[in-house]
Amino acid sequence: MCGIAGAYSENSLAGKYVYYLLFSLQHRGQESAGIAFFEDKLEYKKGIGLVSEVFSEKDLLPAKIAVGHVRYSTTGTSKIENAQPFVVKSKAGTLVVSHNGNLVNYQTLRRELENQGSVFTTDTDSEVIAQLLSKLLVSKKDIESALSELSQKILGSYSCILILNDTLVAFRDPLGFRPICVGELSDGYVVCSESCAIDALDGELIKDLHPGEAILIQDGELEFIKFADCIRKSFCIFEYIYFARPDSIIDGVSVYKARTEMGKILAEESPADVEFVSAVPDSGITAAIGYAMRLGLPYMEALIKNRYVGRTFIMPKQELRELLVRMKVNVIKENVERKRIALIDDSIVRATTSKRIVEMLKKAEAKEVHFRVGSPPIIAPCYFGIDMKTRDELIASKNSLEEIREIVGADSLKYLSLQGLLSAVKKLGGKGFCIACLTSRYPVPVPGEIYLSEGVRQPEGQE
């Protein structure tokens, strides 16, 4: 779930724009950051850590074009060699690639490229895209033909932003798994993962790229091209549940409104006899507000978050997650003592955070804790860019609802239904989602998994 950003600036401010775009996308990845700058020549810097830790003012070089990346690892280990963007040089020129997503068939493609003489410096699927596209640009001569053939060879999720010589290019895979949008500034244009980053620069959102669509920005001119047909939309539903910032608009749907609606439907499906509603901060807050509104209950804070601790779900190691949960939140004892509480979170993946938080509330003498989850149970791994690789790490894949309740330690536990989730987003105009992690049915063939082929009926709301 990395964050990607690119900018074109008439005033050579593209590097600074990308720096601030990445700040706004830091929630999408906290392992490493990188920016490539192009003015008369290409220069780049990347490092392990947050954007503010990797870059200082002197690093932000004048640039007409710049591309950046914040990383959250799914394929490839967490090390500096795997930080992006990647730079590849060939007869077609210099290619810089920032990638958000995950390829299902990258190992096969990598072996084929190695047999053809390609040398890899990392173990990521993103370098496969860079190497393969570089070769296709040599053989196909133009970017549209190269992207068209690329889309036929690679399988999985990929939103990418490139520097190709003196042109800024961005494209989205034919199923549209990962978000990417285009914005206009006073002296140029930006492309990035979420609209909240455009807002931070006081820019204007132009549009989201459609599945199978690319944009080329050269000398201040925009060109949109369709390089592949969209057979079925598969927007990642987890963007609306957890990953995207609430102030973003993705594919025309307000993330804030979607989460509020999820909370309202959750309240209708699973009300609780409590004195107030609270949330696991920050990702559960918006759904909790909707839950409280629908039941006419007060919303009050039971937990305060340490703002200087990152998102525990996207941390790479389980031991680190458990340590950070203890540092992440603290209970307001005066609010919870002898009270019946409805506690709302966006999801339960491994239950590390949920179990610890309920323990903390009980220790603070909460009378009852009724846990409500603003998404259905996650029962299957994600192969498209979320770090949920095996069923063994997913608590709902191997435990019943009652068993999960016992593990978490709540007095009651209820999830939002799949139909409730889809109807919440559909009500706001969204449709066509990847819900494989909730159903075990995948929109593209994955070895050992059920492929959601054209003959398999999709749940209502997926039309």
Wavefront OBJ file of the C-alpha trace (Angstrom):
o trace
v 0.000 0.000 0.000
v 2.823 2.386 -0.835
v 2.338 6.069 -1.599
v 3.482 7.410 -4.969
v 3.714 10.972 -6.237
v 4.923 12.900 -9.258
v 4.987 16.562 -10.262
v 5.647 18.839 -13.222
v 6.485 22.472 -12.454
v 7.220 25.381 -14.815
v 9.079 27.047 -11.938
v 11.316 24.048 -11.216
v 9.538 23.361 -7.926
v 8.598 19.748 -8.747
v 10.992 18.305 -6.153
v 9.483 20.383 -3.342
v 5.975 19.533 -4.488
v 6.741 15.811 -4.377
v 8.307 16.212 -0.932
v 5.058 17.714 0.394
v 2.915 15.206 -1.491
v 4.824 12.376 0.196
v 4.253 14.020 3.584
v 0.518 13.777 2.935
v 0.897 10.148 1.858
v 3.098 9.086 4.774
v 0.228 6.995 6.195
v 0.620 4.670 3.179
v 4.212 3.700 3.983
v 6.741 4.414 6.710
v 9.707 2.166 5.923
v 11.545 4.210 3.322
v 11.225 7.289 1.132
v 12.778 8.424 -2.125
v 12.593 11.231 -4.686
v 14.078 11.510 -8.197
v 14.658 15.021 -9.592
v 14.994 15.903 -13.288
v 16.050 19.310 -14.591
v 18.974 19.138 -17.027
v 20.041 15.803 -15.575
v 18.593 13.129 -13.296
v 19.501 13.014 -9.615
v 17.847 11.057 -6.833
v 17.989 10.264 -3.146
v 16.313 7.556 -1.079
v 16.707 6.228 2.426
v 15.198 4.200 5.243
v 12.760 6.113 7.441
v 10.080 8.771 7.251
v 10.083 11.550 4.662
v 11.249 14.078 7.274
v 14.103 11.766 8.305
v 15.357 11.049 4.794
v 15.228 14.582 3.326
v 16.434 17.993 4.427
v 15.919 21.321 2.663
v 19.239 21.060 0.821
v 18.186 17.732 -0.706
v 15.263 19.285 -2.581
v 16.941 20.139 -5.881
v 15.411 22.385 -8.559
v 13.449 20.155 -10.939
v 10.941 20.484 -13.749
v 9.886 16.885 -13.099
v 10.089 14.794 -9.943
v 8.812 11.413 -8.798
v 8.631 10.104 -5.235
v 7.691 7.074 -3.174
v 7.006 6.055 0.432
v 7.302 2.328 0.948
v 5.286 -0.303 2.758
v 6.817 -3.656 1.888
v 4.791 -6.595 0.606
v 7.190 -8.073 -1.950
v 10.869 -7.681 -1.081
v 12.584 -7.212 2.246
v 12.761 -3.953 4.192
v 16.178 -2.599 3.179
v 17.642 0.408 1.378
v 18.169 -1.487 -1.892
v 14.400 -1.968 -2.195
v 13.571 1.697 -1.589
v 12.054 3.433 -4.593
v 12.023 5.039 -7.124
v 14.010 2.656 -9.334
v 16.220 3.961 -12.131
v 16.851 1.898 -15.278
v 18.955 3.010 -18.245
v 18.553 1.520 -21.709
v 18.576 2.426 -25.395
v 15.141 4.006 -24.850
v 16.681 6.445 -22.362
v 16.491 6.803 -18.597
v 13.423 5.392 -16.887
v 12.475 6.177 -13.274
v 9.681 4.082 -11.722
v 7.592 4.426 -8.554
v 5.129 1.563 -8.075
v 2.183 0.987 -5.750
v 0.769 -2.538 -5.824
v 1.866 -6.141 -6.070
v 2.413 -8.482 -9.010
v 1.179 -12.058 -8.747
v 3.499 -13.393 -11.485
v 6.632 -11.360 -10.822
v 8.863 -14.372 -10.073
v 8.092 -15.957 -13.451
v 8.702 -12.649 -15.226
v 11.931 -12.109 -13.322
v 13.297 -15.491 -14.406
v 12.409 -14.711 -18.021
v 14.148 -11.340 -17.852
v 17.236 -12.841 -16.193
v 17.416 -15.436 -18.981
v 17.396 -12.517 -21.433
v 20.339 -10.882 -19.663
v 18.680 -8.493 -17.219
v 20.539 -7.980 -13.941
v 18.488 -7.249 -10.827
v 19.739 -5.349 -7.793
v 16.674 -5.905 -5.573
v 14.156 -8.642 -4.731
v 11.039 -6.550 -5.429
v 8.354 -6.884 -8.078
v 8.642 -3.141 -8.760
v 12.057 -3.631 -10.370
v 10.484 -6.252 -12.636
v 8.099 -3.560 -13.920
v 11.008 -1.159 -14.443
v 13.165 -3.694 -16.302
v 10.329 -5.082 -18.432
v 8.965 -1.670 -19.387
v 12.444 -0.482 -20.293
v 12.822 -3.414 -22.713
v 9.365 -2.840 -24.206
v 10.120 0.838 -24.795
v 13.115 -0.201 -26.893
v 11.147 -2.697 -28.987
v 7.836 -0.814 -29.224
v 9.264 2.705 -29.628
v 6.213 4.501 -28.161
v 4.851 4.536 -24.620
v 1.259 3.584 -25.539
v 2.292 0.363 -27.285
v 4.757 -0.459 -24.510
v 2.112 -0.034 -21.796
v -0.371 -2.088 -23.802
v 2.023 -5.023 -24.028
v 3.108 -4.559 -20.407
v -0.529 -4.926 -19.306
v -0.728 -8.255 -21.140
v 2.407 -9.606 -19.453
v 2.076 -8.545 -15.811
v -0.672 -9.794 -13.508
v -1.768 -8.093 -10.326
v -2.068 -4.539 -9.042
v 0.022 -1.667 -10.310
v -0.387 2.073 -10.234
v 2.873 3.634 -11.381
v 4.431 7.050 -11.880
v 7.437 7.378 -14.187
v 9.989 9.807 -15.458
v 10.708 8.804 -19.062
v 13.466 11.096 -20.295
v 11.730 14.517 -20.149
v 8.155 13.251 -19.686
v 6.140 12.529 -16.546
v 3.978 9.428 -17.023
v 1.414 7.812 -14.717
v -0.780 4.774 -15.342
v -3.246 2.482 -13.578
v -3.727 -1.244 -14.153
v -6.769 -2.451 -16.148
v -8.636 -3.560 -13.004
v -7.914 -0.359 -11.094
v -6.803 -2.054 -7.861
v -4.814 0.907 -6.532
v -5.874 4.575 -6.584
v -4.113 7.315 -8.527
v -5.341 10.826 -9.284
v -4.311 13.924 -11.219
v -4.315 17.502 -9.920
v -3.518 20.971 -11.204
v -1.335 23.570 -9.467
v -0.694 27.214 -10.363
v 2.506 26.342 -12.244
v 2.013 22.716 -13.198
v 0.458 19.356 -12.440
v 0.741 16.537 -9.911
v -0.182 12.856 -9.875
v -0.418 10.905 -6.624
v -2.116 8.099 -4.711
v -4.758 10.190 -2.933
v -6.544 13.510 -3.390
v -5.690 14.657 0.161
v -2.117 15.232 -1.048
v -3.371 17.546 -3.821
v -5.408 19.457 -1.236
v -2.252 19.960 0.853
v -0.692 21.887 -2.056
v -3.886 23.916 -2.567
v -4.298 22.200 -5.917
v -7.428 21.249 -7.811
v -8.369 17.608 -8.372
v -8.822 17.017 -12.099
v -9.746 13.332 -12.094
v -8.852 9.806 -11.026
v -7.149 7.799 -13.723
v -9.512 5.133 -15.042
v -8.440 1.485 -15.044
v -6.222 0.947 -18.091
v -5.600 4.694 -18.513
v -2.329 6.640 -18.551
v -1.414 10.310 -18.495
v 1.616 11.891 -20.185
v 2.799 15.345 -19.066
v 5.421 16.989 -21.269
v 6.260 20.705 -21.418
v 3.066 21.526 -19.543
v 0.795 19.621 -21.935
v -1.468 16.787 -20.746
v -2.318 13.738 -22.812
v -4.586 10.949 -21.579
v -4.323 7.590 -23.339
v -6.186 4.316 -22.955
v -3.724 1.438 -23.170
v -5.913 -1.464 -21.969
v -9.597 -2.377 -21.690
v -11.197 -2.661 -18.256
v -13.046 -5.993 -18.229
v -13.983 -5.795 -14.553
v -13.322 -3.074 -11.987
v -11.590 -4.323 -8.855
v -11.010 -1.275 -6.685
v -9.503 -2.306 -3.341
v -12.261 -2.126 -0.721
v -9.625 -1.832 2.006
v -8.850 1.700 0.815
v -12.278 2.732 2.115
v -12.057 0.561 5.242
v -8.583 1.527 6.483
v -5.776 2.651 4.212
v -6.866 5.932 2.658
v -7.013 9.121 4.676
v -10.612 10.087 5.547
v -10.244 13.428 3.753
v -9.482 11.764 0.407
v -11.912 11.215 -2.428
v -11.181 8.004 -4.309
v -12.924 7.228 -7.587
v -15.572 9.803 -6.787
v -16.363 8.445 -3.318
v -15.614 10.404 -0.137
v -13.703 8.104 2.202
v -15.086 9.992 5.214
v -18.689 9.601 4.072
v -18.124 5.925 3.248
v -16.770 5.171 6.731
v -19.536 7.150 8.400
v -22.095 5.160 6.420
v -20.371 1.915 7.407
v -20.735 2.941 11.059
v -24.433 3.743 10.628
v -25.157 0.384 8.984
v -23.120 -1.398 11.661
v -25.327 0.284 14.302
v -28.472 -0.934 12.526
v -27.122 -4.477 12.237
v -25.478 -4.752 15.677
v -26.638 -2.194 18.241
v -25.227 -2.344 21.778
v -26.733 -1.464 25.169
v -24.041 1.000 26.239
v -23.596 4.445 27.766
v -21.343 5.868 25.055
v -19.504 5.054 21.841
v -15.749 5.302 21.445
v -13.175 4.369 18.813
v -9.793 2.786 18.403
v -7.930 5.866 17.150
v -7.458 6.979 14.490
v -8.773 4.551 11.902
v -11.943 3.655 13.827
v -13.071 7.214 14.581
v -15.143 7.970 11.476
v -17.131 4.725 11.657
v -17.630 5.276 15.402
v -19.142 8.709 14.740
v -21.616 7.124 12.314
v -22.410 4.368 14.822
v -23.117 6.903 17.586
v -25.210 9.116 15.299
v -27.467 6.261 14.228
v -28.085 5.066 17.813
v -28.402 8.565 19.282
v -25.593 7.896 21.750
v -22.824 10.264 22.852
v -19.397 9.829 21.252
v -16.568 10.143 23.754
v -12.867 9.322 23.809
v -11.828 6.290 25.811
v -8.357 6.148 24.292
v -5.770 8.784 23.413
v -3.277 8.056 20.680
v 0.401 8.877 20.764
v 0.696 10.764 17.456
v 4.375 9.962 17.127
v 3.871 6.233 16.765
v 3.219 4.912 13.266
v 0.402 2.709 12.005
v 0.974 -0.636 13.729
v -0.792 -2.731 11.089
v 1.715 -1.750 8.394
v 4.792 -2.386 10.504
v 6.833 -5.246 8.995
v 7.366 -7.517 12.028
v 4.904 -8.926 14.550
v 7.169 -8.242 17.564
v 7.408 -4.589 16.511
v 3.619 -4.367 16.178
v 3.101 -5.698 19.713
v 5.621 -3.273 21.184
v 4.090 -0.317 19.362
v 0.533 -1.184 20.468
v 1.653 -0.651 24.064
v 3.146 2.714 23.110
v 0.359 3.699 20.741
v -2.644 4.354 22.988
v -3.467 5.197 26.578
v -6.798 4.934 28.387
v -8.651 7.925 29.862
v -9.593 6.151 33.061
v -12.066 8.817 34.207
v -14.151 8.267 31.057
v -14.295 4.466 31.130
v -14.444 3.606 34.841
v -17.635 1.620 35.600
v -19.009 2.390 32.121
v -20.507 0.212 29.380
v -18.697 1.097 26.160
v -19.193 0.346 22.470
v -15.684 0.312 21.027
v -15.465 0.668 17.230
v -12.500 -0.294 15.058
v -12.210 -0.397 11.282
v -11.071 -4.035 11.091
v -9.496 -6.923 12.960
v -6.624 -8.530 11.083
v -4.337 -10.317 13.536
v -6.120 -9.127 16.753
v -2.845 -7.897 18.277
v -4.145 -4.363 18.784
v -7.711 -5.370 19.653
v -6.726 -7.775 22.428
v -4.303 -5.340 24.004
v -6.762 -2.430 23.943
v -9.592 -4.418 25.531
v -7.161 -5.528 28.261
v -6.258 -1.887 28.875
v -9.909 -0.825 29.128
v -10.727 -3.667 31.512
v -7.702 -2.809 33.631
v -9.045 0.751 33.807
v -12.242 -0.795 35.269
v -14.554 -0.447 32.286
v -17.727 -2.316 33.235
v -18.379 -3.748 29.752
v -16.605 -3.470 26.400
v -18.714 -4.277 23.355
v -16.458 -4.487 20.320
v -17.898 -3.518 16.929
v -15.974 -3.809 13.662
v -16.642 -1.580 10.651
v -15.825 -4.304 8.116
v -16.543 -8.019 7.627
v -14.116 -10.684 8.904
v -10.876 -10.859 6.906
v -10.553 -14.527 6.021
v -8.136 -14.684 3.086
v -4.681 -13.349 2.210
v -4.148 -10.382 -0.094
v -1.884 -10.822 -3.116
v -2.310 -7.277 -4.406
v -0.448 -5.037 -1.993
v -1.572 -5.557 1.620
v 0.720 -7.407 4.017
v -1.626 -10.322 4.715
v 0.233 -13.166 3.014
v -1.112 -16.273 4.778
v -4.340 -17.445 6.359
v -2.469 -18.436 9.514
v -1.946 -14.796 10.492
v -5.623 -13.889 9.951
v -7.565 -14.535 13.129
v -10.941 -14.807 11.352
v -9.682 -17.468 8.943
v -9.342 -20.089 11.662
v -11.618 -18.963 14.510
v -15.374 -18.588 14.968
v -16.924 -15.286 16.022
v -17.233 -16.531 19.616
v -13.620 -17.735 19.620
v -12.424 -14.334 18.369
v -14.501 -12.638 21.075
v -12.825 -14.781 23.720
v -9.352 -14.078 22.323
v -10.005 -10.332 22.213
v -11.636 -10.416 25.657
v -14.693 -8.309 24.773
v -18.135 -8.768 26.328
v -19.587 -8.975 22.816
v -18.192 -8.814 19.286
v -19.966 -8.061 16.010
v -18.747 -7.343 12.468
v -20.328 -5.305 9.693
v -21.857 -7.655 7.111
v -20.437 -7.897 3.593
v -23.715 -6.641 2.196
v -23.670 -3.738 4.654
v -20.141 -2.799 3.594
v -20.935 -2.869 -0.114
v -24.200 -0.979 0.291
v -22.404 1.778 2.262
v -20.011 2.479 -0.607
v -22.576 1.812 -3.332
v -24.884 4.412 -1.774
v -22.183 7.004 -2.494
v -21.747 5.933 -6.100
v -18.994 3.340 -5.745
v -19.111 -0.075 -7.401
v -16.820 -2.795 -8.653
v -14.489 -3.792 -5.809
v -11.859 -6.375 -4.991
v -13.230 -8.089 -1.864
v -11.028 -11.191 -2.081
v -9.745 -10.813 1.495
v -13.376 -11.041 2.672
v -14.589 -13.826 0.349
v -11.560 -15.903 -0.793
v -12.536 -15.207 -4.423
v -9.907 -13.360 -6.430
v -10.385 -11.106 -9.478
v -7.274 -12.495 -11.230
v -5.886 -16.036 -11.217
v -3.786 -16.732 -8.105
v -2.148 -20.174 -7.673
v -4.092 -22.277 -5.183
v -6.978 -19.803 -4.867
v -10.499 -19.539 -6.322
v -10.570 -17.271 -9.364
v -13.650 -15.064 -9.635
v -14.218 -15.847 -13.307
v -16.973 -14.367 -15.418
v -19.160 -17.372 -14.625
v -19.094 -16.866 -10.864
v -21.862 -14.641 -9.538
v -20.525 -11.615 -7.702
v -22.126 -10.321 -4.499
v -24.754 -7.627 -4.906
v -23.089 -4.235 -5.165
v -20.300 -5.585 -7.367
v -22.045 -5.080 -10.683
l 1 2 3 4 5 6 7 8 9 10 11 12 13 14 15 16 17 18 19 20 21 22 23 24 25 26 27 28 29 30 31 32 33 34 35 36 37 38 39 40 41 42 43 44 45 46 47 48 49 50 51 52 53 54 55 56 57 58 59 60 61 62 63 64 65 66 67 68 69 70 71 72 73 74 75 76 77 78 79 80 81 82 83 84 85 86 87 88 89 90 91 92 93 94 95 96 97 98 99 100 101 102 103 104 105 106 107 108 109 110 111 112 113 114 115 116 117 118 119 120 121 122 123 124 125 126 127 128 129 130 131 132 133 134 135 136 137 138 139 140 141 142 143 144 145 146 147 148 149 150 151 152 153 154 155 156 157 158 159 160 161 162 163 164 165 166 167 168 169 170 171 172 173 174 175 176 177 178 179 180 181 182 183 184 185 186 187 188 189 190 191 192 193 194 195 196 197 198 199 200 201 202 203 204 205 206 207 208 209 210 211 212 213 214 215 216 217 218 219 220 221 222 223 224 225 226 227 228 229 230 231 232 233 234 235 236 237 238 239 240 241 242 243 244 245 246 247 248 249 250 251 252 253 254 255 256 257 258 259 260 261 262 263 264 265 266 267 268 269 270 271 272 273 274 275 276 277 278 279 280 281 282 283 284 285 286 287 288 289 290 291 292 293 294 295 296 297 298 299 300 301 302 303 304 305 306 307 308 309 310 311 312 313 314 315 316 317 318 319 320 321 322 323 324 325 326 327 328 329 330 331 332 333 334 335 336 337 338 339 340 341 342 343 344 345 346 347 348 349 350 351 352 353 354 355 356 357 358 359 360 361 362 363 364 365 366 367 368 369 370 371 372 373 374 375 376 377 378 379 380 381 382 383 384 385 386 387 388 389 390 391 392 393 394 395 396 397 398 399 400 401 402 403 404 405 406 407 408 409 410 411 412 413 414 415 416 417 418 419 420 421 422 423 424 425 426 427 428 429 430 431 432 433 434 435 436 437 438 439 440 441 442 443 444 445 446 447 448 449 450 451 452 453 454 455 456 457 458 459 460 461 462 463
